[in-house]
Amino acid sequence: MKKVLQIFGVLFILLFQLTSCLDDDNRKPIVYFYDEPVVVSATGGHPLVRSESYLFYVPGLADNTSLKEGDLLWTSFIVDWDGETSTDLPSYTKQYTVGNFRYQTVDSAKVIIPETNEAFNSYLSDDYSASIELSVLYKYTIDSLWFFGFKHQNQSNQLRHTYELILNPEIENSNNNYPTLYIRSKQINANETSGNAHSHDGNIFAFDVADFLKYYKENHAEMLASDGQIGFNLKYKTGVNEDGNDTYREFMSNPISWNFNVKRP
């Protein structure tokens, strides 16, 4: 019985010490961000980047001369939520100071909107012929940017690739009757080993789909939800079959929903 009382006494002391720490220290937590896409908002003496939700001040970029406003980055960093300061930028009320900022630049391209089915088929026969083993769409909302991860076979993730996103102007015979977008890849700079921005999901690439939203409003207004939610399908090229025809794999989450009306703080 004495031993039980001793153990209880130790637990009580530890609980009291922990409670005292919480009472004495009201600091907000320090958070580690990784695989976080951001856009460069300002360079120079007070460099800023913005994610889908926050504005960050990055002192470590103060001497950087290679980045410019509008660049896309794939990042990891640490944020001390107590390190907030006010800002005069209209879209934000706070900015947060970050440390241990690490980044890779992300390449991007605009979505392709062919006017006819013939033009669409011509894109499917261009030199974007590399096979994609796996594709992932990240559910981030930064302006009209979609961020993807791509894995390739034969360790070609170590090489640089570029990608294209092409809309089929005709609704395909399917159960959901939503527009379908095709993703194709091309290897570039075969001797360059630095590769694309990279994560555990593979090469990182971004598409600006502002033109797709415009097309959607003009041609499929009846499917545009009042809250800005749209539906679409994604397919990516996985190879060529025995007949020499390209093969495509659908995203398992088709049809995908996306809300373009999400506003950052």
HUNOR-V297376 format. One record per backbone hydrogen bond with DSSP energy under -1.0 kcal/mol. NH is the residue of the N-H (numbers start at 1). CO is the residue of the C=O. Records with the same first field share a line. If there is no record, write none. Layout:
NH=CO ; CO
This chain:
5=1
6=2
7=3
8=4
9=5
10=6
11=7
12=8
13=9
14=10
15=11
16=12
17=13
18=14
19=15
20=16
21=17
22=18
23=19
24=20
25=21
31=79
33=77
36=75
38=73
39=50
40=71
41=48
42=48
48=42
49=56
50=39
51=54
56=49
57=96
58=47
61=58
62=59
64=61
70=40
71=68
73=38
74=104
75=36
76=102
77=33
78=99
79=31
80=97
81=29
83=80
85=95
92=89
95=85
96=55
97=83
98=57
99=78
102=76
104=74
106=72
109=206
111=208
112=165
120=116
121=117
122=118
123=119
124=120
126=123
129=127
130=185
132=237
133=151
134=151
136=149
138=147
140=138
145=142
146=207
148=205
149=136
150=203
151=134
156=153
158=155
159=156
162=186
164=184
166=182
167=112
168=180
174=172
181=233
182=166
183=235
184=164
186=162
188=160
192=189
199=202
202=199
203=150
204=197
205=148
206=107
207=146
208=109
209=144
213=209
214=210
215=211
216=212
217=213
218=214
219=215
220=216
223=220
224=221
225=229
228=225
230=258
232=256
233=179
235=181
236=249
237=183
238=247
239=247
241=245
244=241
247=239
249=236
251=234
254=251
256=232
258=230
260=228
